Amino acid sequence: MAEEDRDILEILKAELDFLEKGGYGRSVRTPWQPTSVFQDSPSCFCFPVHEHDDVCALMRFVPPDQRSASVPCHHIPLNEAGETAAEIEERGDQQRLEETVKEWLRAKIREIEEERAGLISV
C-alpha cells in the first residue's frame, strides 16, 4: 500500500504508539542525535517536502499558509493555544513537546473515531 493511501486513523494511532514506546528517546544501538517530532517518525512523509499537498496524510492538519514550510507538519496547531511543534521545539522542551503531541494525537484519534461512528450509526 502506498504511503499516501494509508488510513489517517491508522497513521495517527501508529504515531501515538511510536511516541508511547519512547520513539524519540535515545537508543543504546544508535549514536545520540537530535530528533524531531513527526519528522523522525513513521507518520511523516513531508520531509523532504513533496510538491503535492496530498502526498502526506498529516498535511490536512497544516494551515494552508504553512504548507510550503520546510517541515510543514511542525506548524500543525497542537492545542487550544495554537502552539505548534516548531514553537515548542524552539524552546528546547522535548518532553513538553512529546506530551503535547500525544495529547493532540489522542484528541484527533477520538475525533475521527467519533466521526466514523456517527457515519455508521446513521
KOLGUBA-119865 format. One record per residue (C-alpha): residue number from 1; residue in three letters; x, y, z. Coordinates in Angstrom, 1 decimal. Example, Ala and Ser with C-alpha at 12.3 -4.5 7.8 and 13.67 -1.06 7.14 Angstrom:
nutor: 1&loba: Ala&px: 12.3&py: -4.5&pz: 7.8
nutor: 2&loba: Ser&px: 13.7&py: -1.1&pz: 7.1
This chain:
nutor: 1&loba: Met&px: 0.0&py: 0.0&pz: 0.0
nutor: 2&loba: Ala&px: 1.4&py: 3.4&pz: -0.9
nutor: 3&loba: Glu&px: 2.1&py: 5.8&pz: 2.0
nutor: 4&loba: Glu&px: -0.5&py: 8.3&pz: 0.8
nutor: 5&loba: Asp&px: -3.2&py: 5.6&pz: 0.7
nutor: 6&loba: Arg&px: -2.8&py: 4.7&pz: 4.4
nutor: 7&loba: Asp&px: -5.8&py: 5.5&pz: 6.5
nutor: 8&loba: Ile&px: -5.3&py: 8.6&pz: 8.6
nutor: 9&loba: Leu&px: -6.7&py: 6.9&pz: 11.7
nutor: 10&loba: Glu&px: -4.1&py: 4.1&pz: 11.4
nutor: 11&loba: Ile&px: -1.4&py: 6.7&pz: 10.8
nutor: 12&loba: Leu&px: -2.3&py: 8.7&pz: 13.9
nutor: 13&loba: Lys&px: -2.5&py: 5.5&pz: 16.0
nutor: 14&loba: Ala&px: 0.9&py: 4.3&pz: 14.8
nutor: 15&loba: Glu&px: 2.4&py: 7.7&pz: 15.6
nutor: 16&loba: Leu&px: 0.9&py: 7.6&pz: 19.1
nutor: 17&loba: Asp&px: 2.1&py: 4.1&pz: 19.6
nutor: 18&loba: Phe&px: 5.6&py: 5.2&pz: 18.5
nutor: 19&loba: Leu&px: 5.6&py: 8.0&pz: 21.0
nutor: 20&loba: Glu&px: 4.3&py: 6.0&pz: 23.8
nutor: 21&loba: Lys&px: 7.0&py: 3.4&pz: 23.3
nutor: 22&loba: Gly&px: 9.7&py: 6.1&pz: 23.6
nutor: 23&loba: Gly&px: 10.2&py: 6.6&pz: 19.8
nutor: 24&loba: Tyr&px: 12.2&py: 9.8&pz: 20.1
nutor: 25&loba: Gly&px: 14.3&py: 8.6&pz: 23.0
nutor: 26&loba: Arg&px: 17.9&py: 7.5&pz: 22.9
nutor: 27&loba: Ser&px: 18.8&py: 4.0&pz: 21.8
nutor: 28&loba: Val&px: 21.8&py: 2.1&pz: 23.0
nutor: 29&loba: Arg&px: 22.2&py: 0.8&pz: 19.5
nutor: 30&loba: Thr&px: 22.5&py: 4.1&pz: 17.7
nutor: 31&loba: Pro&px: 24.5&py: 7.2&pz: 18.5
nutor: 32&loba: Trp&px: 22.6&py: 10.1&pz: 20.0
nutor: 33&loba: Gln&px: 21.3&py: 12.6&pz: 17.7
nutor: 34&loba: Pro&px: 18.7&py: 15.3&pz: 18.0
nutor: 35&loba: Thr&px: 15.3&py: 14.0&pz: 16.9
nutor: 36&loba: Ser&px: 12.3&py: 15.9&pz: 15.6
nutor: 37&loba: Val&px: 8.6&py: 15.2&pz: 16.3
nutor: 38&loba: Phe&px: 6.9&py: 13.9&pz: 13.2
nutor: 39&loba: Gln&px: 10.0&py: 14.3&pz: 11.0
nutor: 40&loba: Asp&px: 11.7&py: 11.4&pz: 12.6
nutor: 41&loba: Ser&px: 8.6&py: 9.2&pz: 12.9
nutor: 42&loba: Pro&px: 6.7&py: 6.7&pz: 10.9
nutor: 43&loba: Ser&px: 3.9&py: 9.1&pz: 10.1
nutor: 44&loba: Cys&px: 5.7&py: 12.0&pz: 8.4
nutor: 45&loba: Phe&px: 6.1&py: 11.9&pz: 4.7
nutor: 46&loba: Cys&px: 6.7&py: 15.6&pz: 4.4
nutor: 47&loba: Phe&px: 10.5&py: 15.6&pz: 4.6
nutor: 48&loba: Pro&px: 11.8&py: 16.4&pz: 2.2
nutor: 49&loba: Val&px: 8.8&py: 18.4&pz: 1.3
nutor: 50&loba: His&px: 6.8&py: 17.0&pz: -1.6
nutor: 51&loba: Glu&px: 5.4&py: 19.1&pz: -4.3
nutor: 52&loba: His&px: 1.8&py: 18.0&pz: -3.8
nutor: 53&loba: Asp&px: -0.2&py: 18.7&pz: -0.6
nutor: 54&loba: Asp&px: -1.9&py: 15.3&pz: -0.8
nutor: 55&loba: Val&px: 1.3&py: 13.3&pz: -0.5
nutor: 56&loba: Cys&px: 1.4&py: 13.5&pz: 3.3
nutor: 57&loba: Ala&px: -1.6&py: 12.5&pz: 5.3
nutor: 58&loba: Leu&px: -0.6&py: 14.9&pz: 8.0
nutor: 59&loba: Met&px: -0.8&py: 17.8&pz: 5.5
nutor: 60&loba: Arg&px: -4.6&py: 18.0&pz: 6.1
nutor: 61&loba: Phe&px: -3.8&py: 19.4&pz: 9.6
nutor: 62&loba: Val&px: -1.3&py: 22.0&pz: 8.4
nutor: 63&loba: Pro&px: -2.7&py: 25.5&pz: 8.0
nutor: 64&loba: Pro&px: -2.7&py: 26.4&pz: 4.3
nutor: 65&loba: Asp&px: -0.3&py: 29.3&pz: 4.8
nutor: 66&loba: Gln&px: 2.3&py: 26.9&pz: 6.3
nutor: 67&loba: Arg&px: 2.2&py: 24.1&pz: 3.7
nutor: 68&loba: Ser&px: 5.3&py: 25.4&pz: 1.9
nutor: 69&loba: Ala&px: 7.4&py: 25.5&pz: 5.2
nutor: 70&loba: Ser&px: 10.5&py: 23.3&pz: 5.3
nutor: 71&loba: Val&px: 8.7&py: 20.9&pz: 7.7
nutor: 72&loba: Pro&px: 5.0&py: 21.6&pz: 7.3
nutor: 73&loba: Cys&px: 3.8&py: 19.2&pz: 10.0
nutor: 74&loba: His&px: 5.7&py: 21.3&pz: 12.6
nutor: 75&loba: His&px: 3.1&py: 24.0&pz: 12.0
nutor: 76&loba: Ile&px: 0.1&py: 22.0&pz: 13.0
nutor: 77&loba: Pro&px: -1.7&py: 23.7&pz: 15.9
nutor: 78&loba: Leu&px: -1.4&py: 21.2&pz: 18.7
nutor: 79&loba: Asn&px: -3.6&py: 22.7&pz: 21.4
nutor: 80&loba: Glu&px: -6.2&py: 25.3&pz: 22.1
nutor: 81&loba: Ala&px: -3.5&py: 27.9&pz: 22.4
nutor: 82&loba: Gly&px: -2.4&py: 27.1&pz: 18.9
nutor: 83&loba: Glu&px: 1.1&py: 26.1&pz: 19.9
nutor: 84&loba: Thr&px: 3.0&py: 24.2&pz: 17.2
nutor: 85&loba: Ala&px: 5.8&py: 21.7&pz: 17.3
nutor: 86&loba: Ala&px: 8.1&py: 24.3&pz: 15.8
nutor: 87&loba: Glu&px: 7.4&py: 26.7&pz: 18.7
nutor: 88&loba: Ile&px: 7.8&py: 24.2&pz: 21.4
nutor: 89&loba: Glu&px: 10.9&py: 22.7&pz: 19.8
nutor: 90&loba: Glu&px: 12.4&py: 26.2&pz: 19.6
nutor: 91&loba: Arg&px: 12.1&py: 26.5&pz: 23.4
nutor: 92&loba: Gly&px: 14.0&py: 23.2&pz: 23.7
nutor: 93&loba: Asp&px: 11.4&py: 21.4&pz: 25.8
nutor: 94&loba: Gln&px: 11.4&py: 18.0&pz: 24.2
nutor: 95&loba: Gln&px: 9.4&py: 16.4&pz: 27.0
nutor: 96&loba: Arg&px: 6.6&py: 19.0&pz: 26.8
nutor: 97&loba: Leu&px: 6.6&py: 18.7&pz: 23.0
nutor: 98&loba: Glu&px: 6.1&py: 14.9&pz: 23.1
nutor: 99&loba: Glu&px: 3.4&py: 15.2&pz: 25.7
nutor: 100&loba: Thr&px: 1.6&py: 17.9&pz: 23.7
nutor: 101&loba: Val&px: 1.8&py: 15.8&pz: 20.5
nutor: 102&loba: Lys&px: 0.5&py: 12.8&pz: 22.4
nutor: 103&loba: Glu&px: -2.5&py: 14.8&pz: 23.7
nutor: 104&loba: Trp&px: -3.1&py: 16.1&pz: 20.1
nutor: 105&loba: Leu&px: -2.9&py: 12.6&pz: 18.7
nutor: 106&loba: Arg&px: -5.3&py: 11.2&pz: 21.2
nutor: 107&loba: Ala&px: -7.8&py: 14.1&pz: 20.5
nutor: 108&loba: Lys&px: -7.6&py: 13.6&pz: 16.7
nutor: 109&loba: Ile&px: -8.0&py: 9.8&pz: 17.0
nutor: 110&loba: Arg&px: -11.0&py: 10.3&pz: 19.3
nutor: 111&loba: Glu&px: -12.5&py: 12.9&pz: 16.9
nutor: 112&loba: Ile&px: -12.0&py: 10.6&pz: 13.8
nutor: 113&loba: Glu&px: -13.4&py: 7.6&pz: 15.6
nutor: 114&loba: Glu&px: -16.5&py: 9.5&pz: 16.8
nutor: 115&loba: Glu&px: -17.0&py: 10.9&pz: 13.3
nutor: 116&loba: Arg&px: -16.8&py: 7.5&pz: 11.8
nutor: 117&loba: Ala&px: -19.1&py: 6.0&pz: 14.5
nutor: 118&loba: Gly&px: -21.6&py: 8.7&pz: 13.7
nutor: 119&loba: Leu&px: -21.5&py: 7.9&pz: 10.0
nutor: 120&loba: Ile&px: -22.0&py: 4.2&pz: 10.6
nutor: 121&loba: Ser&px: -25.0&py: 4.6&pz: 13.0
nutor: 122&loba: Val&px: -26.9&py: 7.0&pz: 10.7
